[in-house]
């Protein structure tokens, strides 16, 4: 039996803030104060994580001190170049800009080997994922053959509400308009996971796995995971973010729970690295 702490892995969804942001906010004590690259690379080495994918926030105030999309992408490139081959990223958009302006910036960015797709975070943009605002980005992703990763963990007050900005029902709506775009549903749609069944999309386990176990127990969580096509699931943590864990607990808890799922060796290898490696050509 393969143990998750031992197998080589790709964490398909993490967050890092550039050094300039940390330096400008020395008194920060939230979860993002942990999002220091040197700290994370130590964890990667300790836990046999060969590569990680940096996800963006659609909020330039979090990822730069110039507060511009260009600065965000420049900072991400710097982090990827700092540890070549260990980090890749999804490109950002700025909800303060028009769709056309965002697409112009993305065209300038691609092709860039450090960037493997585009991230949309509807709860941060305040724009429903199926709003026509997002259509030009989907059109661009199709033309460039890039996947789009979509935050989909409806907030606690809309835990089961399909009207949330990022609900799987809304993701289905926009996918119906852009059927050729590869989509990653981040956090498995949260507790609306049943609405993800049958969607022609990939899903990552970031943030949600410990929450499922807390809510349902390990047996039901195993049933949920097994109800999806293993070829479309990715190991991912959302480090250092969690709704139930301290940042220092995330990796240990994930490996403990993944071992408890009792997946086959083939399923483990697909989930741990093969699926995301194949999709992103890592």
C-alpha positions, 0 to 999 in steps of 0.5 A: 500500500502506498502511503501519501507522505511517501509518494511523489506529489503535485499540489494542484492548488496553493497560495503564496504571497510575494515577498514585497507584500509580506514586507509591506504588512509585517504585522499581519497575523492571518492565514496569509502570513504563512504564505511565504515561499521559502517556508512552503518550499521547505514543506514541499521538500519535507513532504515529497511534493515535487511541484505546486501550482500557485492560484491567484485571487482576482484581487491585485491588492493581495498579490502586489504593492502596485495593485495592478495585474501586470505587477501580480504576474511579474511577482508570480514569474519571480516566484516561479523563477526562484525555484525553477521547475517547482512552481507553476501558476494560473494567470489572474484577472482584475474585476476592476478592468473590462473583460477586453482589458483582461483579455489583452493582458492575458494575450501578452502573458501567454505563451509563458511556460510558468503559467498553465491556465487562468483562475476565476474567483467569482466570490472575490470578483463579486460577479456570478461565474455565469455572467456574460462578463466572463464570456470573453475570458472563456473565449480566449481560453478556448483559442489558447487551449488553456484550462480555467480554474474556478473557485467553487466553495459557496460561503457558509450562509449559502452552503447549499444555495445554487444562487451563490456566485460560484455554485456548480449550477452556475458553472454548468451554465457557462460551460454550456456556452463554452463546451470546448473549454477545460474547466477545473472546479476548485474545492469540488463545489464545496457542499454542493458536490452532488451538482458536480456529478456528471459535469464534464470538468476536472475537480480538485480536493483543495480545502474541502477534504477535511471539511467533508470528513468533519461533516460526513465522516470518512466512509461517506467521504470515501463514497463521495470521492469514489462517485467521481471519475478518478481520472478527473480528480487532483490532489490539492490542499489550498495551503495555507487556507482552510476553513477547519485547520491551522496552516501548519496542520494541513499537509499532515491531515491531508495525508492522514485522510487520503490514506484512510480513503484506502484508494488503490495504488493506481488511484493514488498515483493518478490523484497524486500527480498523474492527472494534473501532470497530464492536463497541464503538461508539467 
